[in-house]
Amino acid sequence: MKIEYTLLKKEKNTEARRGKIKTNYGTFDTPMFMPVGTQASVKTLSPEELKECHSGIILANTYHLWLRPGEDVINHAGGLHQFMNWDGPILTDSGGFQVFSLAKPKDISEEGVHFKNIYNGDSLILTPEKSIEVQNKLDSDIAMSFDECVGFPHTRKYVEDSVERTIRWARRGKEAFHNDRQSLFGIVQGAEYEDLRKHCVEELVKMDFDGYSIGGTAVGEPKDLQYKQVEYSCKYLPKDKVRYLMGVGDPIDIVENTIRGVDIFDCVAPTRLARHGHFYTMQGKKNIKNSQYKEDFTPIEEACDCYCCKHYTKAYIHHLIKCEETFGQRLLSIHNIRFLTRLTEDLRKAIENDTILEYREQFIKNYYEK
């Protein structure tokens, strides 16, 4: 079945939305944060641990799974859900972001993107049709259109040409799409130019995608520019379709962009930070390697209900991380993911109570004002 989005409430003072997404694997509340499972695995964590973190949808990476183990292997296993033993919904990205980080502008043509295989150096090309073919075989619940992600800074002329190419690629991908169990999202590009984002939205809406992603943010631009790009996109997107902001997961960005009308977020940050000893708290991001935690026998965060905080102390995790024990990385990953899912739970309550601006004010005060 296609996913179904229901808008339950719009916050009276902002564009923030409270909704539900119905999938083949249940119904989930929005706004929500999606953990990233690049290689069909959220780093160091089991599916059971992800569920305990109240994760709804998880993300897997088309580019990496295409190269290893290959879409046919996963297809023969019965699809990604069977392959990784995850009975919740899965979203796959198009592979575009990874390819563009490897490719030079001259490698991008109307046909697709030429690049080198990062594992063996082979010459490859990824086209809109190939991206969709791979995602169809992966059998995720939500697939992404193949788009061009433009870095920052850039010229307006380049963005104009890129937006038109993204629209043409979206049309080609939609024509190649053949999986009744999947939903397909269009991706809005246009950098910081409102007229280009409006144009991109209008052309994508004509194609009637099942949902829409906001791309081209978190690529080096300052935060105020990121928020404008989200505003310019959400302003023209349909009210009855899901809105997914790609690759954004900093806590304050989740708050600010929820206020601007985003439903779904994803980012590798919570597990990446954990592997380096960093952890989120409502009083800001901290580093467990600091000597102050050597004999701190309190939880990472008193108010947190995650497995890490219920069973272990800062002193023990400090010891694990200093000794490069992977169990410490796992514990901090569990906490960081649960922190972001708790954050979205708090935002849902604030939307219900029409108090999201007050929530933002208090969050900033606690998180940044030491």
HUSUL-V766542 format. One record per run of one state. SS is the DSSP state (H for helix, E for strand, L for the rest). FROM is the first residue (numbers start at 1). TO is the last residue. Records with the same first field share a line. If there is no record, write none. Layout:
# HUSUL-V766542
SS=FROM-TO, FROM-TO
This chain:
# HUSUL-V766542
L=1-3, 11-16, 24-25, 31-31, 37-46, 53-57, 61-61, 68-70, 77-79, 85-89, 93-95, 103-104, 109-112, 117-122, 127-127, 139-141, 145-155, 177-182, 189-193, 207-210, 215-222, 235-241, 246-250, 260-263, 268-268, 276-277, 282-283, 288-290, 294-306, 312-313, 323-325, 353-355, 369-370
E=4-10, 17-23, 26-30, 32-36, 58-60, 90-92, 108-108, 113-116, 123-126, 142-144, 183-188, 211-214, 242-245, 264-267, 278-281, 284-287
H=47-52, 62-67, 71-76, 80-84, 96-102, 105-107, 128-138, 156-176, 194-206, 223-234, 251-259, 269-275, 291-293, 307-311, 314-322, 326-352, 356-368
